Amino acid sequence: MNSLDILAIGAHPDDVEIGAAGTLLLAAKRGERVGILDMTYAELSSNGTVERRQQEAAAADQALGGVARYNFGFPDRSLEAVAAEAISRTVDLIRQTRPRVVLAPYWQDRHPDHESVSRIVREAVFSSGIRKYAAGMSLPAYRPEKLLYYFINTTVTPSVVVDITSVYKEKIEVLRCYRSQFEREEGTVATPLNNGYLEAVEYRERLFGQQSGVMYAEGFVSAVPYVLDRL
């Protein structure tokens, strides 16, 4: 398995794209290797089907520049019940792909699955660096340089922002790949995602941009301070 520069992890296909598609687009344009891990197939989503959601994820992968996509297939809305296995398998993936940066959902979110994944990834990143921690595979310990948290439904002051002005329109096209989630179609039910959600994403990205002196920015939170050689 090829190594990655960035491994972005979410509970459902579209989580990573909501919070970090612009950053991943910029990384791909720099020639960096990007991977996305979805913990579930989102089989309990109010709209769409697993098959359609996978087709939409594949289209998003291409729009992102051809990222590597993984899915563990854990049961939707039952991540806490499989947390130990999820941590172990995530450790294996981190050790296999050796990403420089891992992205996870911010730890406070209205959706419990997003919070569960945040905890799972934090545990996995820590355990991956422990030499004596045995996961499912016999792989050497490895700890990423950075673990950063992206936003899905929550907005707080970020620790760092990435200027995505040059790729903002492309980010929206990535999100529009998930038509079953963000558009009202015949037979669908109303959800927060198809009731102005993309406009809310634009507001958030513009807010972070305005705060940092650019047009659009994605925000990330670090749970630990950054170490700088100088200011």
C-alpha positions as CSV (number, residue, x, y, z in Angstrom):
1,M,0.0,0.0,0.0
2,N,1.4,3.4,-1.0
3,S,2.2,6.0,1.6
4,L,0.0,9.1,2.0
5,D,0.7,12.7,2.8
6,I,-2.8,13.3,4.2
7,L,-5.3,10.8,5.5
8,A,-8.7,12.3,6.2
9,I,-11.2,10.3,8.2
10,G,-14.9,10.6,8.5
11,A,-18.0,8.6,9.6
12,H,-19.8,8.8,6.3
13,P,-19.0,9.5,2.7
14,D,-19.3,13.4,2.4
15,D,-18.1,14.2,5.9
16,V,-14.4,14.8,4.9
17,E,-15.5,16.7,1.8
18,I,-17.7,19.1,3.8
19,G,-14.9,20.1,6.1
20,A,-11.7,19.7,4.1
21,A,-12.3,19.3,0.3
22,G,-10.5,22.6,-0.4
23,T,-7.5,21.6,1.5
24,L,-7.4,18.2,-0.2
25,L,-7.8,19.8,-3.6
26,L,-4.8,22.1,-2.9
27,A,-2.7,19.1,-1.7
28,A,-3.6,17.1,-4.8
29,K,-2.6,20.0,-7.1
30,R,0.8,20.1,-5.3
31,G,1.3,16.4,-6.2
32,E,0.7,15.2,-2.7
33,R,-0.9,11.8,-2.0
34,V,-4.3,12.0,-0.3
35,G,-6.5,9.3,1.2
36,I,-10.0,9.4,2.6
37,L,-11.3,6.8,5.1
38,D,-15.1,6.4,5.6
39,M,-16.0,4.4,8.7
40,T,-19.4,3.4,7.4
41,Y,-21.5,3.3,4.2
42,A,-24.1,5.7,5.7
43,E,-26.7,3.0,5.2
44,L,-29.1,4.8,7.6
45,S,-29.1,8.1,5.8
46,S,-32.5,9.6,5.3
47,N,-32.0,10.0,1.5
48,G,-30.2,7.9,-1.1
49,T,-29.0,4.3,-1.0
50,V,-25.6,2.8,-0.2
51,E,-25.1,2.0,-3.9
52,R,-25.8,5.6,-5.0
53,R,-23.8,7.0,-2.2
54,Q,-20.8,4.9,-3.3
55,Q,-21.2,6.2,-6.8
56,E,-21.3,9.7,-5.5
57,A,-18.2,9.1,-3.5
58,A,-16.4,7.8,-6.5
59,A,-17.4,10.9,-8.5
60,A,-16.1,13.1,-5.6
61,D,-12.8,11.2,-5.6
62,Q,-12.3,12.1,-9.2
63,A,-13.3,15.7,-8.7
64,L,-10.7,15.8,-5.8
65,G,-8.0,14.7,-8.2
66,G,-8.1,11.0,-7.8
67,V,-7.7,10.4,-4.1
68,A,-7.5,6.9,-2.5
69,R,-10.7,6.0,-0.7
70,Y,-11.1,3.3,2.0
71,N,-14.3,2.2,3.7
72,F,-14.3,0.0,6.8
73,G,-18.0,-0.8,6.5
74,F,-18.8,-0.5,10.2
75,P,-22.5,-0.2,11.0
76,D,-24.0,3.3,10.7
77,R,-25.0,4.7,14.1
78,S,-23.3,1.9,16.0
79,L,-19.7,3.1,16.0
80,E,-19.4,3.1,19.8
81,A,-20.2,-0.6,19.8
82,V,-17.3,-1.4,17.6
83,A,-14.9,1.3,18.8
84,A,-12.1,-1.1,19.9
85,E,-12.1,-2.8,16.4
86,A,-12.3,0.6,14.7
87,I,-9.3,1.9,16.6
88,S,-7.3,-1.3,15.8
89,R,-8.1,-1.1,12.1
90,T,-7.4,2.6,11.9
91,V,-4.0,2.0,13.6
92,D,-3.3,-0.6,10.9
93,L,-4.2,1.9,8.1
94,I,-2.1,4.6,9.6
95,R,0.9,2.3,9.9
96,Q,0.4,1.1,6.4
97,T,0.0,4.5,4.7
98,R,2.2,6.5,7.1
99,P,0.5,9.9,6.6
100,R,2.2,13.1,7.5
101,V,-1.1,14.6,8.5
102,V,-4.3,13.0,9.8
103,L,-7.6,14.9,9.7
104,A,-10.6,13.9,11.8
105,P,-14.0,15.5,12.6
106,Y,-14.1,18.2,15.4
107,W,-14.9,16.5,18.7
108,Q,-18.2,18.5,19.3
109,D,-20.9,18.0,16.7
110,R,-24.7,17.6,16.6
111,H,-24.2,14.1,14.9
112,P,-23.0,11.5,17.5
113,D,-21.2,9.5,14.8
114,H,-18.9,12.4,14.0
115,E,-18.0,12.7,17.7
116,S,-17.4,8.9,17.8
117,V,-15.0,9.1,14.9
118,S,-13.2,12.0,16.5
119,R,-12.5,9.9,19.6
120,I,-11.6,6.8,17.6
121,V,-9.1,8.7,15.4
122,R,-7.5,10.4,18.5
123,E,-7.0,7.0,20.1
124,A,-5.7,5.4,16.9
125,V,-3.2,8.2,16.2
126,F,-1.8,7.9,19.7
127,S,-1.7,4.0,19.8
128,S,-0.2,3.9,16.3
129,G,3.0,5.4,17.7
130,I,3.3,2.9,20.6
131,R,5.8,0.2,19.7
132,K,4.2,-2.4,21.9
133,Y,0.7,-1.7,20.8
134,A,-0.5,-4.7,18.7
135,A,-3.2,-4.0,16.2
136,G,-4.4,-6.5,13.6
137,M,-1.2,-6.5,11.5
138,S,2.4,-6.8,12.5
139,L,3.5,-3.3,11.3
140,P,6.1,-1.0,12.8
141,A,4.9,1.9,15.0
142,Y,4.3,5.2,13.3
143,R,2.9,8.5,14.6
144,P,1.8,11.2,12.1
145,E,3.3,14.7,12.5
146,K,-0.1,16.4,12.9
147,L,-3.6,15.5,13.9
148,L,-6.0,18.3,13.0
149,Y,-9.8,18.4,13.4
150,Y,-12.1,19.8,10.6
151,F,-15.6,21.1,11.0
152,I,-18.8,19.5,9.8
153,N,-21.7,21.0,11.7
154,T,-19.9,23.1,14.3
155,T,-18.0,26.3,14.0
156,V,-15.5,27.5,16.6
157,T,-12.4,29.7,16.3
158,P,-9.9,27.6,14.4
159,S,-6.3,27.0,15.4
160,V,-5.2,27.3,11.7
161,V,-6.8,28.1,8.4
162,V,-6.0,27.1,4.8
163,D,-6.7,29.7,2.1
164,I,-8.9,27.8,-0.4
165,T,-10.0,30.8,-2.4
166,S,-8.4,29.4,-5.6
167,V,-10.3,26.1,-5.3
168,Y,-13.5,27.2,-3.6
169,K,-15.7,26.7,-6.7
170,E,-14.1,23.2,-7.1
171,K,-14.9,22.4,-3.5
172,I,-18.6,23.2,-4.1
173,E,-18.5,20.9,-7.2
174,V,-17.1,18.1,-5.1
175,L,-20.0,18.5,-2.6
176,R,-22.5,18.6,-5.5
177,C,-21.4,15.1,-6.4
178,Y,-23.5,14.1,-3.4
179,R,-26.8,15.1,-5.0
180,S,-28.8,12.6,-2.9
181,Q,-27.7,14.4,0.2
182,F,-27.6,18.1,-0.7
183,E,-30.5,18.4,-3.3
184,R,-34.2,17.9,-3.0
185,E,-35.4,15.3,-5.4
186,E,-38.7,13.6,-5.9
187,G,-39.3,11.2,-3.1
188,T,-36.7,12.7,-0.7
189,V,-37.4,13.9,2.8
190,A,-36.3,17.3,4.2
191,T,-33.1,17.1,6.2
192,P,-30.6,19.8,7.4
193,L,-28.3,18.8,4.5
194,N,-30.8,19.6,1.7
195,N,-32.2,22.8,3.4
196,G,-29.5,25.4,2.7
197,Y,-26.6,23.4,4.0
198,L,-24.2,24.3,1.1
199,E,-25.0,28.0,1.7
200,A,-24.1,27.5,5.4
201,V,-20.7,25.9,4.3
202,E,-20.1,29.0,2.1
203,Y,-20.9,31.3,5.1
204,R,-18.4,29.4,7.3
205,E,-15.6,29.5,4.7
206,R,-16.2,33.1,4.1
207,L,-16.2,33.9,7.8
208,F,-12.9,32.1,8.3
209,G,-11.5,33.9,5.2
210,Q,-12.6,37.3,6.5
211,Q,-11.0,36.6,9.8
212,S,-7.7,35.7,8.2
213,G,-7.6,38.3,5.3
214,V,-8.6,36.0,2.4
215,M,-11.8,35.3,0.5
216,Y,-12.4,31.7,1.6
217,A,-10.7,29.5,4.1
218,E,-11.1,26.1,5.7
219,G,-10.5,26.0,9.5
220,F,-8.9,23.3,11.6
221,V,-8.4,22.8,15.3
222,S,-5.3,21.3,17.0
223,A,-5.7,19.8,20.4
224,V,-2.0,20.6,21.2
225,P,0.1,23.7,20.6
226,Y,2.2,24.1,17.6
227,V,6.0,24.3,18.0
228,L,7.7,27.1,16.1
229,D,11.4,27.8,15.7
230,R,10.7,31.5,15.6
231,L,7.8,34.0,15.1
